[in-house]
């Protein structure tokens, strides 16, 4: 599967229940990417390897992927402005895997498997 194919399938899977709980009330179908960065970056990492980066956008932590020194950010569209990736840090996926994130990640993974 290509990154583009994965991106399209993930978009179909996104739902309010998968959104990061602290911002879930702001999720809607007009911005399906909202609150999905952590679980999306984990899924992309599963499929394509590389590293996971963390940056702050408007004071909010945001996760994305680095694959072959290229920034891959499948949820960047949740933000109105362009993201400046100059000040990111590499994050170990185990740090992202809080109890809640692990639950949402597994739900997203299951939904994705159903689309195959």
Backbone as CSV, one residue per row, in Angstrom:
resi,resn,N_x,N_y,N_z,CA_x,CA_y,CA_z,C_x,C_y,C_z
1,UNK,0.850,-1.179,0.000,0.000,0.000,0.000,0.899,1.247,0.000
2,UNK,0.523,2.224,-0.794,1.281,3.471,-0.830,0.817,4.400,0.293
3,UNK,1.586,5.436,0.538,1.204,6.444,1.558,-0.138,7.076,1.160
4,UNK,-0.314,7.357,-0.124,-1.556,7.979,-0.604,-2.758,7.075,-0.352
5,UNK,-2.597,5.787,-0.636,-3.687,4.833,-0.390,-4.000,4.739,1.100
6,UNK,-2.960,4.673,1.909,-3.154,4.612,3.357,-3.871,5.870,3.840
7,UNK,-3.461,7.017,3.337,-4.077,8.287,3.727,-5.573,8.296,3.433
8,UNK,-5.955,7.832,2.263,-7.372,7.794,1.880,-8.167,6.850,2.783
9,UNK,-7.583,5.705,3.080,-8.265,4.731,3.941,-8.391,5.247,5.376
10,UNK,-7.339,5.880,5.876,-7.396,6.439,7.233,-8.490,7.496,7.318
11,UNK,-8.567,8.344,6.304,-9.574,9.408,6.292,-10.983,8.815,6.428
12,UNK,-11.231,7.714,5.766,-12.540,7.055,5.848,-12.803,6.497,7.251
13,UNK,-11.743,6.145,7.950,-11.868,5.552,9.292,-12.053,6.591,10.397
14,UNK,-11.581,7.800,10.191,-11.620,8.810,11.250,-13.045,9.059,11.732
15,UNK,-13.181,9.179,13.045,-14.495,9.422,13.651,-14.297,10.144,14.978
16,UNK,-15.364,10.651,15.503,-15.308,11.383,16.768,-14.746,10.520,17.893
17,UNK,-15.111,9.245,17.914,-14.642,8.356,18.980,-13.121,8.143,18.949
18,UNK,-12.494,8.379,17.805,-11.043,8.221,17.674,-10.273,9.498,17.993
19,UNK,-10.972,10.605,18.091,-10.351,11.900,18.340,-9.736,11.956,19.748
20,UNK,-8.632,12.694,19.858,-7.993,12.902,21.155,-9.033,13.454,22.134
21,UNK,-9.251,12.784,23.273,-10.358,13.132,24.175,-10.430,14.593,24.611
22,UNK,-9.282,15.242,24.818,-9.306,16.625,25.299,-9.879,17.604,24.280
23,UNK,-9.922,17.209,23.010,-10.460,18.104,21.971,-11.651,17.477,21.240
24,UNK,-12.117,16.351,21.722,-13.166,15.589,21.035,-14.432,16.408,20.765
25,UNK,-14.790,17.302,21.676,-16.003,18.102,21.483,-15.902,19.023,20.272
26,UNK,-14.684,19.286,19.803,-14.483,20.155,18.645,-14.379,19.389,17.331
27,UNK,-14.419,18.055,17.383,-14.298,17.249,16.168,-15.588,17.342,15.379
28,UNK,-15.471,17.367,14.053,-16.657,17.286,13.186,-16.256,16.756,11.822
29,UNK,-17.241,16.411,11.016,-16.987,15.834,9.695,-16.297,16.798,8.740
30,UNK,-16.354,18.088,9.017,-15.693,19.071,8.153,-14.189,19.104,8.372
31,UNK,-13.725,18.567,9.508,-12.296,18.496,9.792,-12.012,17.140,10.434
32,UNK,-12.098,16.105,9.609,-11.944,14.733,10.093,-10.533,14.432,10.610
33,UNK,-9.546,15.247,10.216,-8.165,15.044,10.645,-7.933,15.500,12.081
34,UNK,-8.837,16.312,12.595,-8.674,16.956,13.898,-8.520,15.923,15.017
35,UNK,-7.440,16.038,15.789,-7.222,15.163,16.937,-6.791,13.753,16.595
36,UNK,-6.309,13.537,15.365,-5.938,12.193,14.913,-4.436,11.993,14.729
37,UNK,-3.622,13.009,15.051,-2.199,12.948,14.678,-1.431,11.823,15.359
38,UNK,-1.631,11.597,16.645,-0.848,10.570,17.357,-1.137,9.180,16.801
39,UNK,-2.407,8.838,16.696,-2.746,7.487,16.222,-2.402,7.314,14.740
40,UNK,-2.502,8.387,13.973,-2.131,8.311,12.560,-0.630,8.102,12.410
41,UNK,0.155,8.846,13.180,1.614,8.696,13.073,2.050,7.287,13.478
42,UNK,1.368,6.681,14.425,1.688,5.309,14.827,1.377,4.317,13.706
43,UNK,0.234,4.497,13.053,-0.149,3.613,11.940,0.831,3.761,10.776
44,UNK,1.169,4.999,10.426,2.136,5.228,9.338,3.464,4.567,9.696
45,UNK,3.873,4.674,10.950,5.104,4.043,11.418,5.029,2.522,11.280
46,UNK,3.868,1.939,11.555,3.677,0.493,11.389,3.924,0.071,9.940
47,UNK,3.374,0.833,9.007,3.425,0.472,7.591,4.754,0.816,6.926
48,UNK,5.341,1.943,7.283,6.482,2.449,6.526,7.756,2.667,7.343
49,UNK,7.702,2.395,8.641,8.891,2.578,9.473,9.222,4.051,9.648
50,UNK,10.498,4.351,9.703,10.929,5.727,9.907,10.834,6.130,11.364
51,UNK,10.671,7.428,11.570,10.617,7.963,12.931,9.351,8.797,13.099
52,UNK,9.002,9.051,14.349,7.853,9.901,14.660,8.385,11.206,15.239
53,UNK,7.911,12.305,14.686,8.313,13.615,15.154,7.191,14.282,15.926
54,UNK,7.579,15.187,16.824,6.607,15.950,17.614,6.984,17.423,17.513
55,UNK,5.981,18.231,17.295,6.163,19.673,17.197,4.955,20.330,17.863
56,UNK,5.069,21.588,18.174,3.925,22.318,18.724,3.393,23.268,17.663
57,UNK,2.095,23.175,17.426,1.414,24.048,16.472,0.354,24.816,17.248
58,UNK,0.494,26.127,17.281,-0.435,26.968,18.051,-0.528,26.505,19.505
59,UNK,0.605,26.050,20.062,0.649,25.614,21.450,0.143,24.204,21.699
60,UNK,-0.211,23.500,20.643,-0.765,22.143,20.749,0.253,21.151,20.197
61,UNK,0.487,20.054,20.917,1.429,19.053,20.408,0.847,18.388,19.163
62,UNK,1.714,18.136,18.206,1.302,17.550,16.931,2.361,16.534,16.506
63,UNK,1.902,15.357,16.092,2.793,14.279,15.686,2.730,14.071,14.172
64,UNK,3.865,13.666,13.610,3.979,13.398,12.181,5.095,12.381,11.993
65,UNK,5.356,11.996,10.757,6.360,10.969,10.490,7.524,11.520,9.674
66,UNK,8.671,10.912,9.879,9.870,11.188,9.079,10.285,9.866,8.446
67,UNK,10.206,9.809,7.137,10.543,8.589,6.409,11.564,8.962,5.341
68,UNK,12.728,8.344,5.400,13.821,8.668,4.461,14.092,10.168,4.421
69,UNK,14.130,10.780,5.593,14.381,12.222,5.751,13.302,13.117,5.140
70,UNK,12.153,12.548,4.818,11.013,13.329,4.308,9.939,13.427,5.382
71,UNK,9.367,14.601,5.530,8.269,14.785,6.474,6.984,14.297,5.827
72,UNK,6.335,13.370,6.496,5.043,12.831,6.064,4.054,13.181,7.166
73,UNK,3.121,14.059,6.851,2.153,14.518,7.858,0.747,14.378,7.288
74,UNK,0.132,13.236,7.554,-1.189,12.949,6.990,-2.319,13.708,7.668
75,UNK,-2.040,14.366,8.787,-3.102,15.120,9.474,-2.833,16.621,9.508
76,UNK,-1.891,17.092,8.707,-1.557,18.527,8.678,-2.758,19.386,8.289
77,UNK,-3.682,18.805,7.523,-4.842,19.567,7.050,-5.783,19.998,8.175
78,UNK,-5.583,19.477,9.383,-6.426,19.901,10.500,-6.168,21.354,10.882
79,UNK,-5.006,21.869,10.488,-4.631,23.242,10.819,-4.884,24.170,9.631
80,UNK,-5.310,25.382,9.922,-5.572,26.353,8.866,-4.284,26.900,8.268
81,UNK,-3.253,27.043,9.091,-1.988,27.620,8.632,-0.981,26.527,8.301
82,UNK,0.011,26.895,7.508,1.085,25.978,7.185,1.918,25.713,8.439
83,UNK,2.417,24.511,8.576,3.187,24.116,9.749,4.673,24.357,9.496
84,UNK,5.340,24.941,10.472,6.782,25.127,10.425,7.408,23.944,11.174
85,UNK,8.079,23.075,10.448,8.639,21.851,11.033,10.080,22.017,11.520
86,UNK,10.579,23.232,11.587,11.991,23.448,11.937,12.357,23.039,13.356
87,UNK,11.415,23.035,14.275,11.745,22.843,15.686,11.114,21.584,16.266
88,UNK,11.240,20.455,15.574,10.626,19.220,16.053,11.611,18.385,16.856
89,UNK,11.052,17.424,17.566,11.876,16.441,18.265,11.420,15.045,17.857
90,UNK,12.323,14.098,17.866,11.987,12.702,17.588,11.453,12.084,18.878
91,UNK,10.335,11.387,18.751,9.659,10.785,19.903,9.612,9.266,19.744
92,UNK,9.905,8.565,20.805,9.775,7.115,20.811,8.290,6.766,20.862
93,UNK,7.859,5.845,20.027,6.430,5.504,19.962,5.883,5.018,21.311
94,UNK,6.740,4.449,22.155,6.274,3.998,23.473,5.818,5.163,24.350
95,UNK,6.413,6.329,24.145,6.022,7.521,24.916,4.620,7.987,24.499
96,UNK,4.311,7.842,23.222,2.995,8.246,22.712,1.902,7.297,23.202
97,UNK,2.270,6.046,23.431,1.293,5.000,23.744,0.773,5.051,25.174
98,UNK,0.089,6.125,25.495,-0.618,6.160,26.774,-1.766,5.162,26.685
99,UNK,-2.413,4.918,27.778,-3.537,3.968,27.775,-4.610,4.396,26.774
100,UNK,-4.957,5.684,26.784,-5.982,6.182,25.868,-5.529,6.099,24.412
101,UNK,-4.295,6.530,24.136,-3.808,6.513,22.754,-3.734,5.086,22.231
102,UNK,-3.305,4.163,23.065,-3.244,2.756,22.664,-4.635,2.237,22.303
103,UNK,-5.629,2.607,23.079,-7.004,2.185,22.813,-7.488,2.743,21.469
104,UNK,-7.264,4.035,21.246,-7.704,4.664,19.993,-6.912,4.133,18.799
105,UNK,-5.629,3.891,18.982,-4.766,3.319,17.940,-5.284,1.940,17.529
106,UNK,-5.599,1.101,18.513,-6.107,-0.243,18.206,-7.464,-0.189,17.510
107,UNK,-8.304,0.766,17.888,-9.596,0.937,17.219,-9.383,1.352,15.757
108,UNK,-8.468,2.290,15.529,-8.182,2.746,14.172,-7.587,1.605,13.341
109,UNK,-6.689,0.861,13.948,-6.067,-0.283,13.270,-7.127,-1.302,12.844
110,UNK,-8.090,-1.578,13.715,-9.173,-2.509,13.403,-10.045,-2.001,12.258
111,UNK,-10.397,-0.705,12.306,-11.206,-0.123,11.239,-10.466,-0.200,9.906
112,UNK,-9.185,0.049,9.938,-8.370,0.008,8.737,-8.325,-1.413,8.158
113,UNK,-8.192,-2.377,9.031,-8.165,-3.796,8.587,-9.475,-4.177,7.899
114,UNK,-10.581,-3.633,8.388,-11.894,-3.926,7.809,-12.021,-3.397,6.379
115,UNK,-11.258,-2.371,6.036,-11.327,-1.785,4.691,-10.518,-2.550,3.660
116,UNK,-9.673,-3.453,4.081,-8.798,-4.179,3.133,-9.572,-5.075,2.210
